[in-house]
Amino acid sequence: MRPIRVLIVVLLMSAVGSGAAQAGSTGGGALVPPAGQHGIVSNPTSPTVFTRTLRRNDRGSDVKTLQTWLTDVGYSVPATGFFGSMTKAAVKRFQRAHGLRPASGTVGRRTAGALLAQVRKITTADPPAAVGVPADATGSWVFPLTPVSRVLTPSHWTRDQGIDIGTVNNACGPDVVEVAMTSGTIVQEGISGFGPYAPIIKVDSGPYQGRYIYYGHAAPALVPVGTHVTAGQPIAEVGCGDVGISSAPHIEIGISDIGGPPCCPGYQETSPQMYDMVLGLYKKAGG
């Protein structure tokens, strides 16, 4: 029986080696982008939009995203983060209008997928342009991660509520520090879906005064709530492992809409303009 066992071992080793090659795993410090770097909204090519079925009495940032999407496509409902009777009624109207049976008011995979498809149609046909986040940035703003050499290139970034930015070989912790993009005050740490340490900065000056910048999937936070920070000051580290609803170490950096709550904007509500801003800062930092 020994020859058979040897053959099995050889075949298994061959299969493992082939899989590693297909995954692009190489030595010499190659850039290996982690798969599926997303926050509350999953990869647009995935059949799963939310990480759970949403129904009445649920709470969370994913419920707030649902409510924002419903409003975007014409079924206005307050973005409270609580799935109440108004949200259920809006979901039912959406389901009936799009032939989703039964029209139960519960948001499963089919309803979420249909809703996201309608949101994409709107953002593709008429991209949001009035959120007040220009493509350029003043000298008082900096890229949110350091060192920039450990940040994956923009071709690997994705946009949902904010900008998902991964790291080289899943670097995290003290190897990749999150810094304040501009001066402001830490008003909150911990965001549903983004982890218990995710900081939120309230901008205190300039054209963005009063807006909120959030850092999703951070761990740990390095300064307490109430701290006034300046541009470039370390405020957290990129969380190692799955921090919040995520599948790999990364940051989701986003900014609130004008007059919006601290967190979080709707799907691509501010992220297209925030992307241009962060990209400019990345290039300025030598990326």
C-alpha positions as CSV (number, residue, x, y, z in Angstrom):
1,M,0.0,0.0,0.0
2,R,3.0,2.3,0.4
3,P,3.3,3.3,-3.3
4,I,-0.4,4.3,-3.3
5,R,0.1,6.5,-0.2
6,V,3.1,8.2,-1.9
7,L,1.1,8.9,-5.0
8,I,-1.7,10.5,-2.9
9,V,0.8,12.7,-1.1
10,V,2.4,13.8,-4.4
11,L,-1.0,14.6,-5.9
12,L,-2.0,16.7,-2.9
13,M,1.2,18.6,-2.9
14,S,0.8,19.3,-6.6
15,A,-2.8,20.6,-6.1
16,V,-1.7,22.9,-3.2
17,G,1.1,24.3,-5.3
18,S,-1.2,24.9,-8.3
19,G,-3.7,26.7,-6.1
20,A,-1.1,29.0,-4.6
21,A,0.2,29.9,-8.1
22,Q,-3.3,30.7,-9.3
23,A,-3.8,32.9,-6.2
24,G,-0.8,34.9,-7.2
25,S,1.2,34.1,-4.1
26,T,4.8,34.8,-4.7
27,G,7.9,35.7,-2.7
28,G,9.9,38.9,-2.8
29,G,7.3,41.2,-1.3
30,A,4.8,40.9,-4.1
31,L,1.5,42.9,-3.9
32,V,-1.2,40.4,-2.9
33,P,-4.5,42.2,-2.7
34,P,-6.8,40.6,0.0
35,A,-10.0,39.3,-1.5
36,G,-13.3,41.1,-1.0
37,Q,-12.3,44.3,0.9
38,H,-15.7,45.7,1.7
39,G,-17.6,47.0,4.6
40,I,-21.4,46.9,5.0
41,V,-22.0,46.6,1.3
42,S,-20.4,43.5,-0.3
43,N,-18.7,43.1,-3.6
44,P,-21.1,44.4,-6.3
45,T,-20.4,41.2,-8.3
46,S,-21.5,39.0,-5.4
47,P,-25.1,37.8,-5.2
48,T,-25.1,38.8,-1.5
49,V,-25.7,42.6,-0.9
50,F,-26.2,42.6,2.9
51,T,-24.7,40.1,5.3
52,R,-28.1,39.3,6.8
53,T,-31.8,39.3,5.9
54,L,-33.3,42.6,7.1
55,R,-36.7,42.6,8.7
56,R,-38.8,44.6,11.1
57,N,-37.2,45.6,14.4
58,D,-33.7,45.2,13.1
59,R,-31.2,48.0,13.8
60,G,-27.8,48.9,12.3
61,S,-25.9,50.7,9.6
62,D,-27.1,48.2,7.1
63,V,-30.7,49.2,7.9
64,K,-29.7,52.8,7.4
65,T,-28.2,51.9,4.0
66,L,-31.4,50.2,3.1
67,Q,-33.4,53.2,4.0
68,T,-31.1,55.5,2.0
69,W,-31.4,53.3,-1.0
70,L,-35.2,53.2,-0.7
71,T,-35.3,57.0,-0.7
72,D,-32.9,57.2,-3.6
73,V,-35.2,55.1,-5.8
74,G,-38.4,57.0,-4.8
75,Y,-39.7,55.2,-1.7
76,S,-38.9,57.9,0.9
77,V,-38.2,56.8,4.4
78,P,-36.2,58.4,7.2
79,A,-32.6,57.0,7.5
80,T,-32.8,56.2,11.2
81,G,-31.1,52.8,11.3
82,F,-34.2,51.2,12.8
83,F,-36.4,48.9,10.6
84,G,-39.9,50.1,11.7
85,S,-43.3,50.0,10.1
86,M,-42.5,52.8,7.6
87,T,-39.5,51.0,6.3
88,K,-41.5,47.7,6.0
89,A,-44.3,49.5,4.1
90,A,-41.7,51.1,1.7
91,V,-40.1,47.7,1.1
92,K,-43.5,46.2,0.3
93,R,-44.2,49.0,-2.2
94,F,-40.8,48.4,-3.8
95,Q,-41.4,44.6,-4.0
96,R,-44.8,45.0,-5.6
97,A,-43.5,47.5,-8.1
98,H,-40.8,45.1,-9.2
99,G,-42.7,41.9,-9.2
100,L,-41.0,40.4,-6.1
101,R,-43.3,37.8,-4.6
102,P,-44.4,37.6,-1.9
103,A,-44.3,41.3,-1.0
104,S,-43.5,40.5,2.6
105,G,-41.6,43.6,3.6
106,T,-38.6,41.5,4.5
107,V,-35.3,42.2,2.6
108,G,-33.7,39.0,1.5
109,R,-31.2,38.4,-1.3
110,R,-33.6,38.9,-4.2
111,T,-35.0,42.2,-2.9
112,A,-31.6,43.5,-1.9
113,G,-30.2,42.7,-5.3
114,A,-33.1,44.3,-7.1
115,L,-32.9,47.4,-4.9
116,L,-29.1,47.8,-5.5
117,A,-29.6,47.4,-9.2
118,Q,-32.0,50.3,-9.2
119,V,-29.6,52.4,-7.1
120,R,-26.8,51.7,-9.6
121,K,-29.0,52.9,-12.5
122,I,-29.5,56.2,-10.7
123,T,-25.9,56.7,-9.8
124,T,-24.7,55.7,-13.3
125,A,-27.2,57.9,-15.1
126,D,-26.9,60.9,-12.8
127,P,-23.9,60.7,-10.5
128,P,-24.2,62.7,-7.3
129,A,-22.4,66.0,-7.7
130,A,-23.8,68.3,-5.0
131,V,-22.3,66.8,-1.9
132,G,-19.6,69.3,-1.6
133,V,-16.5,67.1,-1.8
134,P,-14.3,68.5,-4.6
135,A,-11.6,66.5,-6.4
136,D,-8.8,68.7,-5.2
137,A,-7.6,69.2,-1.6
138,T,-5.9,71.9,0.3
139,G,-2.5,71.6,2.0
140,S,-4.3,71.1,5.3
141,W,-5.5,67.6,4.2
142,V,-3.4,64.4,4.1
143,F,-3.8,60.8,3.0
144,P,-5.4,58.7,5.8
145,L,-2.8,55.9,5.9
146,T,0.9,55.8,6.5
147,P,3.3,54.6,5.3
148,V,1.9,54.9,1.8
149,S,4.3,52.2,0.6
150,R,2.2,49.6,2.4
151,V,-1.1,50.7,0.7
152,L,-2.4,48.9,-2.3
153,T,-2.6,50.9,-5.5
154,P,-5.8,52.6,-6.5
155,S,-6.6,49.9,-9.0
156,H,-7.5,47.7,-6.0
157,W,-9.7,50.3,-4.2
158,T,-13.5,50.0,-4.2
159,R,-16.3,52.4,-3.5
160,D,-19.5,51.7,-1.6
161,Q,-20.5,54.1,1.2
162,G,-16.8,55.1,1.5
163,I,-13.6,54.1,-0.1
164,D,-12.3,50.6,0.7
165,I,-8.5,50.7,0.7
166,G,-6.4,47.5,1.3
167,T,-2.8,47.0,2.3
168,V,0.2,45.2,0.9
169,N,0.2,41.6,2.0
170,N,-2.7,42.4,4.5
171,A,-0.4,44.6,6.6
172,C,-2.2,45.8,9.7
173,G,-1.7,46.9,13.3
174,P,1.3,49.2,13.9
175,D,2.6,48.4,10.4
176,V,-0.2,50.7,8.9
177,V,-1.3,53.7,11.0
178,E,-4.4,55.7,10.3
179,V,-4.0,59.4,10.6
180,A,-6.3,62.4,10.8
181,M,-7.0,63.7,7.3
182,T,-7.4,67.2,8.6
183,S,-7.9,69.0,11.9
184,G,-11.0,68.2,14.0
185,T,-12.3,66.5,17.1
186,I,-12.8,62.8,17.7
187,V,-16.5,62.7,18.4
188,Q,-17.1,58.9,18.4
189,E,-15.3,55.6,18.4
190,G,-17.2,52.4,17.3
191,I,-19.6,52.1,14.4
192,S,-22.1,49.3,13.8
193,G,-20.7,47.2,11.0
194,F,-17.3,48.8,11.2
195,G,-16.0,47.6,14.6
196,P,-15.9,48.9,18.2
197,Y,-12.9,51.2,17.6
198,A,-13.7,53.0,14.4
199,P,-13.1,56.7,14.9
200,I,-15.2,59.6,13.6
201,I,-13.7,63.1,13.2
202,K,-15.8,66.2,13.1
203,V,-14.0,68.7,10.8
204,D,-13.5,72.0,12.7
205,S,-12.5,74.5,10.0
206,G,-12.4,75.3,6.3
207,P,-15.1,74.5,3.6
208,Y,-15.8,71.1,5.2
209,Q,-16.4,72.4,8.7
210,G,-19.1,70.4,10.5
211,R,-18.7,67.4,8.2
212,Y,-17.7,64.0,9.6
213,I,-14.9,61.6,8.4
214,Y,-15.2,58.0,9.5
215,Y,-12.5,55.3,9.6
216,G,-14.1,51.9,9.3
217,H,-12.4,48.6,10.4
218,A,-9.8,50.3,12.6
219,A,-8.4,48.6,15.7
220,P,-7.3,49.8,18.1
221,A,-8.0,53.5,18.5
222,L,-5.0,55.5,19.6
223,V,-6.7,58.6,21.1
224,P,-9.8,58.9,23.2
225,V,-13.1,60.5,22.2
226,G,-13.0,64.3,22.7
227,T,-9.4,64.6,21.5
228,H,-8.6,67.5,19.1
229,V,-6.4,66.2,16.4
230,T,-4.4,67.8,13.6
231,A,-3.7,66.7,10.0
232,G,-1.3,63.7,10.0
233,Q,-1.8,62.8,13.7
234,P,-2.1,59.1,14.3
235,I,-5.6,58.2,15.5
236,A,-5.9,54.4,15.0
237,E,-4.3,51.3,13.4
238,V,-5.7,49.2,10.6
239,G,-7.5,46.3,12.3
240,C,-6.0,42.9,12.0
241,G,-8.3,40.1,11.0
242,D,-12.0,40.6,10.5
243,V,-12.9,43.9,12.3
244,G,-16.6,44.6,11.9
245,I,-18.2,43.3,8.7
246,S,-15.1,42.7,6.6
247,S,-13.1,39.9,5.2
248,A,-9.5,41.2,5.4
249,P,-7.5,44.1,6.9
250,H,-8.4,47.4,5.3
251,I,-9.8,50.8,5.9
252,E,-13.1,52.2,4.7
253,I,-12.7,56.0,4.7
254,G,-15.8,58.1,4.1
255,I,-17.3,61.5,4.7
256,S,-20.8,62.5,5.6
257,D,-23.1,64.5,3.3
258,I,-23.8,68.2,4.1
259,G,-26.1,68.2,7.1
260,G,-25.8,64.4,7.4
261,P,-25.4,62.3,10.5
262,P,-21.8,61.3,11.7
263,C,-22.2,57.9,10.0
264,C,-22.9,56.8,7.4
265,P,-23.7,58.1,4.0
266,G,-25.7,56.0,1.6
267,Y,-24.2,53.8,-1.2
268,Q,-22.1,56.1,-3.4
269,E,-23.8,59.2,-1.9
270,T,-20.4,60.9,-1.3
271,S,-17.9,58.2,-2.2
272,P,-17.4,59.2,-5.9
273,Q,-16.2,62.6,-4.9
274,M,-14.4,61.4,-1.8
275,Y,-12.5,58.9,-4.1
276,D,-11.2,61.8,-6.2
277,M,-10.1,63.6,-3.1
278,V,-8.3,60.6,-1.5
279,L,-6.7,59.7,-4.8
280,G,-5.2,63.2,-5.1
281,L,-3.8,62.9,-1.5
282,Y,-2.4,59.5,-2.3
283,K,-0.5,60.9,-5.3
284,K,0.6,63.9,-3.2
285,A,2.0,61.5,-0.6
286,G,4.1,59.7,-3.2
287,G,1.8,56.8,-4.0
